[in-house]
Amino acid sequence: MIKSFINFSLLIPLVIYFTSCSKEESSVDTPNSQMITKAQSWYETTPHKTGALNWDKATIVINAQSNTYRITVPYPFTSNFEKGSRGIRRVIFSISKGIIKGEVIEIVGTEAYIKTHKTYNPADFTGLIGRSDLNQQFKKGDYYNNGSIKYNAVIAKFPSQKAFESRIRPELQCDYYTETRIDPDGVFTVYGYSVCTDEGSGGTNNPGTGGGNPDPGDGGGGNGGSGDGPVVDDHWDPEKPRDKPTHIEAIKSELNNPCLTEAYKSVLSKDLKNRIATTMDKMFGGKSNFDLIFREKPDNEMPGAMGRYNVYDSHLAGKPDGTLIGGVVYIDLNVDALPKASKEFIVTTMLHESLHGFLKIQGVKFDEPYINQHEKMASVYTSSISDALMEIFPTISKKDQSDLSWTGLLQTLEWTSKQLKDASNKTDATAQIYKNIYNHQLGTVGTSSQCK
């Protein structure tokens, strides 16, 4: 801090009943048009929140012994998955004794799985399978590894990505998988599981159900489903053309103040080659599971601070061994005080706070007595901050470049060592550095931000 967590909500179950044709079942190559028409008419007159189905490609399986019909209708995904997974979405109807039921089946193969599989195969499937009712209410699901159920899983919908990211969650150590997509109407859908270790109990939650593919079933009653799913070798739904990703896509701004926005763009320009820029891009850019989000806070919510890593809203998830594997880091900037500082000071604050996010993910704590984030910055990163300032402000003086790199680090052992050296040599170098930093904070020196 410069002064003046998925972890996901614990994810719940998803199950699909895989069925293969038995002696009592026979696949009908030519759809039974009468039963398909009956299912279509029922669907169109039954309340539902699913969209248009591809009835032209509906298929039907008849169980002659029980005189039941199962109709599978393609309901392709209309948006791509954010991390490169592929999926299959179908609506399954069952007709038995004149009663019709329907449910939505979603299969999401992991990015690694779809690279070696052009089609879905339950024998070695790795990914998530879930089902929901026709009103898009999640019912049950599982995460599979090489054809066997490993964890319970969930499909969760949010009105927007921001609504998902703004949830308050504790920082638990978790092993998890997540995939997301955004519908054309902005609905943000999360697919995944989490297995978390509570530091208080040392236990885990959301265990898998174990075993292999579940036995065929009728999917239960009510607005339940058919218990059937896509057949072996069903191809993934078509993807829409993907835009070429930008150089940095997981570092985001929620800033409105023009001076803070200008500084944000300067710090995170894709053309920068300094150590901090490349480090941030490696940690948060591309397909990283970590997001870095800058946002504004009023002075009364962060008195005495120009910037801070928000320990309450930031949430990081990891494995039981402590290795972090994903999450969101929030950096708060004082919108009332920081814009009044020089441009160089504003940029320095952003560089400093970005390093807090990076070091947190690296496992460096804030409050250990001798090995903490500020001590690490003071001993390792002041030269990197100085180099970054030179690249962003080519005409900056060497004194400003060096002095500002100590912003927020005036209570470290490294700084104390410099003060002791001053006392021994009867010099005032540290006092002059402090004065220069303070004047930049006031905006009386350096490049004016024009945001007084």
Secondary structure, DSSP 4 states (H G I P E B T S, - for coil): -EE----PSPP--B--------TTEEEESS--HHHHHHHHHHHHHS--------GGG-EEEEETTTTEEEEEEE---SS-BTTS-EEEEEEEEEEETTEEEEEEEEEEE-HHHHHH-SEE-TTT--EEEEEE-TT--EEEEEEEETTEEEEE-EEEEESSHHHHHT------EEEEEEEEEE-TT--EEEEEEEEEE-TTT--B-S----SSSPPP----STT---S--PPTTEEPPPPPPPPPPPS--SEEE---SHHHHHHHHHHT-TT--SHHHHHHHHHHSTT-SEEEEEEEE-GGGSTTEEEEE-TTT-EEEE-TTS-EEEEEEEEEEETTTGGGS-HHHHHHHHHHHHHHHHHHHTT--SS-SSSSHHHHIIIIIHHHHHHHHHHHSTT--HHHHHHHTTTT-TTSHHHHHHHHHHHHHT--HHHHHHHHHHHHHHTSSSS--S--
